[in-house]
Amino acid sequence: MSDKAYALFEEQQQARGIDLGWVKQQLSKLKIETPSWGYGDSGTRFKVFQKTGVPRNPFEKFEDAAQVHKYTGLAPSVAIHIPWDKVDDYGKLRSHAEGLGLAIGAVNPNLFQEEEYELGSVTNADAAIRRKATDHLLECVDIAKATGSRELSLWFADGTNYPGQGDIRQRKAWMQEALTEMYKAMTPEMRMLIEYKFFEPAFYHTDLADWGMAYNLAQKLGPQAEVLVDTGHHAQGTNIEHIVAYLIDEQRLGGFHFNSRKYADDDLIVGSVNPYELFLIFYQIIGAGLDQDAGVRRTVEDIAYMIDQSHNIEQKIPAMIRSVLNVQTQYAKALLINHEEVAEAQRRADVLGAEDAVRKAFEFDVTPLLHALREEQGLPLDPMKAYLDTSYGKDILVRGKGGASW
C-alpha cells in the first residue's frame, strides 16, 4: 500500500467530514455468505459446461469456500442447497466447515427439479405432490437444526404458462398453507427469507412474483418471516433501492441474493454490469442504520448478505473472490456519503446539491482505504492475486472433470 495515497485519501475525507475510523469499523463488520452451488458446475438455461477441478461433494465445496474467506476475510459462511448438498451426517459437515473456519449458512430447499413439480410444488393441484413439497420444507428445517443454521431461504419456481392453467387464488392459499406449516416447525432463533421472481420458468404468472407478494406473505406468517431481495429478479429499470428502503422501513428486509443482470436473471457477478445500483442499495441501508428508530436499525444490522450466481464460463473460486470484493468496494464507497450534507441539501430543496452529495462518494477510488483495512487485518492487499499465486487452483485438478453438478 502507498502511504502517500492513503494520506491523500484521508485528507480528502477529513475535509468532507468523514470519520475514516467509523468507516473502517463498518467495513470490518461486513460479511458476505457464498453459496455452495457457486463452486460446483452450474450453467445457463441451455448448457452446463463442466470444469475440471470442481467439487465432487459438499465437503470439497467448503474447502473451496475457505479459500475465498482466507484471502478476502469477507466470507465466513456458506449457504447449502438440499438435495444438492445432502449428506448422511450433517454434524460431520458442520464440523468440517468449522475446522475450515467457516459456518453453515442459509439452508435452501429445492422445489423445482423433481419430475412431479412440472406443474408446481406447494401450489400443485395434486395434494400428494403438495405434501411431498411441504415435507421437504420440514426436512430443511431439521437440517438447519442439525447444522446450526439460522436462515431458511425459499425460492419457488411455481407458476403457470397459460390463462386458466391454474386457479391463482387457490394456489395462493396452498402456498400460505405450506409455509405456515414450515413456519411453525422453526425454532425461535430461525427466520424464513422469502424470495420472489416476476417470471421464469413460469411465463404467465408466478405465485410469488414480486416483493409485495413476498412481504404480504411474510406479514401473515409472523415476525420470523422476512423478504429476500435477489438483485437479478426484477424487470428492466426497476428501482431496487426503493424496494430496499421500503422493506427496511417496514422492518421486513431479511437479506439479499447478490448477482447482476443485463436483461433478465442472468446470474452474473454482482457489480459487473451496474455498480451504481449496488452503491445506491447500500446508500439506503447505511442511511437507515443511522435512523433514530431502534427497530429500523435492528433490521439493518440483521441483513443477510448472500451471493447467488451462476459461474458458467468463469473459474469458480476467482469468480467468487471477484463477487465479494465488488460488494466490499461499493459498500466502502457508500460509507463515504456525508448524510448530513445530503439532508441539508434536501432542506434547501437543492436538487442538484443533494444528488451531488450522493454521487461524489461513488466517484472516489477506495483502493487506498481497502488496502489500509486489509493491512490492518493481516490480509493480502490484492486478494485475487494472492489466491492466483498459490497452487490451490492446480492442486484441485486431480478431482477430475464435472464434479457435483446441479
N, C-alpha and C positions, 0 to 999 in steps of 0.2 A: 504494500500500500504506500502511496506517496503521501508523506506527512504534509507536504505543501498543498496537495489537492484537498485533503481533508480540512486543513486550516482555512483555506479559502471557502470551502463549503460551510464550515462552522461560522465563519464571519458573515456570510450571506444570510444564514438562517437567524443568527442573533439579531441582525439588522431588521429582520422581518418579525421579530418577537417570538420565534420558535424555540422551544426548550428541547435541545437535542438529547438531553438526559432522559426526558419523558418519552421522546420518540424511540430511543433505543430500548427503553423499558417495555414499551408496547410491542416493538418488533420481536423482542426476546420471548414474548408470550405467544406469538403466532405459531400455531400447529396445524398442519395440513395432513389429512388422512389419505393415504394412497390405496387404490383398490387392488385386490389380489388378481382380478381378471386383467388388469392392465399389464401384468408381467407375463401372461400366457399368450398363446396365439389367439388373436381376435381379428375381426375384419370388417369390411363393408357389408352392405346388404347382398353383395354378389359373390364375394370370394374371400376366403381366408388364405393368405399367403404364409405358409408355415416357415418359421425361422429356426435356425439351428441354435441350440442352447437355451431354449425357453424351458421353464419349469415343468417337471413331469408330475408334480404333486403339490399340495398346499404347503408342505414344509419347505420346498425349494422356492416357492413364491415368497415366503417370508425371508428367506436368505437373500433374495434379490432386493426385496424392500429394505432390508437392513443396510444395503449399500447406499441407497438414496438418503437414508437418515444419517448414515455415518458421515457423508460429505457435505450435507446441507444443514443438518441439525434441525430440520423442519418437519420431519415426517415420522413421528414416533408410534403411529398406529396404522393398522391395515384392515380395511373392510373385507369381509368374506361374502361369498355368494354360494348359496345352497341350491342345488346339489353339486355345483362345480367344485366346491371345497369340502365336500362331505368326507369325514374320516370316522374311523371306528371309535377313537378315543379323543374327545375334544380337550380333555385335561392335558393330554400329551401335546396336542397342538399349541395349547396355551403356554405350557412350559417351554416348548421350543421357541415360541415367539419371545417370551420374557428373557430367555437365555441370549437372544439376539438384541436385547434392549428395546423390544417392541411390545405393543399390546394389541390384542384383537379388538378391532373397532366395530363398526356397524355390521349387523347381520342382514343380508339381503336375500329374501325369498325369491325363488324363480317360479313364476307362474305363466310362462309363455313358451316353453319348449316341449311340453308334453303333447302327444297326439290329441288327447282329449280336450285340450284347450284351444282347439281350432276356432271355436265359436265363443270363447270366453272361459274364464276360470271361476272366480267368485260371482260372476254375473251370468254364468251359463244357465240356460233353461233347464238343463238336466240336474236334478237335485243331487244325484250321486257324484257328479263332477264338482259341483259346488262344495260338497262335503270333503272331497279329496283335496281341493284347493285350501279350504279352511283348515283342514288337518295339517297341511304343510305349513301354514302360518303359525299354528300352535307348535309344530316341531321346531320352527325357528326361534320361538320364544324359549323353548327348552335349551336350544343350542346357545342362546345368549346367556342363559343362566349358567351353563357349563363353562363358557369362555370368559365370563365376567364382563360381557359386552353390555353397554347401556342403550345403544340405539338400535332400532329395528327400522330399516329403510325400505319403504314399499313403493314399487312401481308396477303398474298393471298395464298390460297390452290390451285389455278388454275394450271392446267396442264393436261397431258394425260397419259394413261397407255399403249397405243399401237401405233406403227408406223402407220401413216395415219389417226389416230383418229381425228386430228385437223390440221388446217393449221397454222404452227408455226409462220410464218411471219405475217399472218393476225392477229393472236392473239396478237402478239407484238404491232401491230398498234392499236388494240382495247384497250389494256392496257394503252398505251400512251394517247389515246383519252379521256378515263375516268379520268385519273389522271390530265390531262390538265384542264378539266372542274372543278375538285375539287381545283386545284391549284389557278385558277382564283377567286374562291369563298373565299379564305382565306384572312384574314386581313394581313397587313404588319408585324404585330408582330408575326404571326404564322409561324410555319415551319412544313414541311411534312417529316417524317422519314420513309424511305423505307427499309423494311426488306426483306431478301432473305432466301431461303432454298433449298438445292440442290435436295432433294427428300422428298417424303411423304406429303400428301397422293397420289401424282401423281408419278408413278414409271417408266415412260418412259421419260417424260420431264416435267419440272416445268417452268412456264412462267417467274418467277424471281428466277433463280437457283443459282446465286452466286453474290458476291459483285460487280463484273464488270458490270453485267446487271443492278443492282440497281444504281450503280454510273453513268452509261451511261444515264439511265432514268432521274436521278436527274439533270444531266448536261443539258439535253434537256428541262426540266421543268423550271429551273431557280434557283436563289440563295437561295430561301426558301425551296428547296428540298435537303435533305441530306440522307446519308446511315445509317441504323441502323444495328449494328452487334449483332446478337444473338450468344452467345458463344457455344451453342449446335447445331447450324445449319451448321456444316461443316463435310467434310469427315474425316475419321481417319487420323491423322498425319498432318492435315492442320496447317500451321504456321499462327495462327490468329494474333499474334503480328506484323507480316509482313504486313498483310492486314491493321491493325490499323495504322501502320506507314505510309503506302502509302496513305490512306484516309486522314490522318491528313495533310500530305504534300500537298495534292490536296485541302485541306480546305473543305472537304465534309463528314467528320465523324460527324454524328449528335448525336449518342447515342449508348447505349448498352442495351440488354436484358441479364442480367447475370443469368446463370444457369450452370450446369455441366453435362457431359455425359461420360459414359464409352464406349458405342458403337455408337449409333446414338442419336437422340434428346430425351434423357431420362428425361430432365427437373429436374435433381437432384439439390440439394442445391449447390450453387456456391462455388468453392474451396474445395468441398468434395472429388473430385477424383484427380484433378491435380492442386494443389495450385500454383505450379511453373509457370504454364501457365498464371494464373491470375496476378501473380507478374510481369511476363515479359511484359504483356499487359500494366501494369501501368508504367513499366520502359520506354516504348516508349512514353507514354503520358506525363510523368513528364519531360523527356528529351526534348520533343517538347515544353513544357511550358517554357523552358529556352532559346528557339530559339530567334534569333535576328529579325526574320520576324514577324511583328505585326499580320498579317493575320493568321499565324500558331498559335500564342499564343491565339488569339481570339477563334479559333476553339477549342483549348484545354479547355479554360475557359467555353465554352458553351456546353460541352458534357453532355448529359442527361444520368445519371447512373440509370438504372431501373432493377428491379428484374422481371423475368418471369419464374416461376417454378410451377410444379405440385406436391403439397404435398399430396400424395395419402395415405401413411401409417403413416405419421408424424402428430403430433398435429400442427395445423396451426400457431398459434402465436409463439410458441417456434421455429418452423422451420424458420419463417421469422426473428426472432431475430438472430438465428444462421447465416442466409444468410447475413444480413447486417454486422454482426460482422466479418464474414470471409472476406468480401470485405475490411472492415476497416483495418484488420490485414495485408493483402497483400499490401494495399496501403501504410501503415506505413512502411513496410519493403522496398518497392520500393523507398520511400523517403530517405532511408539511403544510397542509391547508391551515391558514390562520382563520379560525371560525369567527373570531370577534371582528376581523376585518370584513368578512362576508356579511355578518349581521349588521354592521354599521352601514355598509353599502345598501343593504336591504332597507334599513330605516330611512335612508336618504332617498329611497326609490331610484338608486343609481344602478340601472340595469347592467350597463357595461362594466361598471366597477365591481359589482358582485360576481359577474361571470369571470372577470379577470382574476379576482382573488382566488377563485377555484382553479382556473386553467393554469395559472403560472406555477402552481405547485406541481402539476403534471409535467411541465416542461423542464424541471430540474433533472440533471443527471445525478442519480442517487448512488452511483458506484462508489464514491469515496465513503459515504455513510455505511453501505453494506460491507465494504472492506474493513472498516473500523470495527463494526459489530462482530464480524467473523473473527477478526484478530483477537478481540476481547474474549470470544467464546472458544478459542483454540481450534477453529475450523479453517480449512483452506480458503484463501481469498477467492479462488476460482474453483468452485466445487466440480464443475463439469470437467475441467482439465485434470483435476486431481483424480477423479474416477477413471478417466480415459488413460491416464498414465499408469494405472495398475494393470495387472494381468487378469483381473477377475473376468472381464468380458471374454477373454480367450479361454480361460480355465473352464468355464461352464459349457463350452462347445462339446465337451465329452458327453453331455446329456443327449446329444443327437438332435434330429430334426423333428419338429412337430410334437412338442410335449403336451401339456394339459390344454386342450382346445375347448372353446365354447361351441 
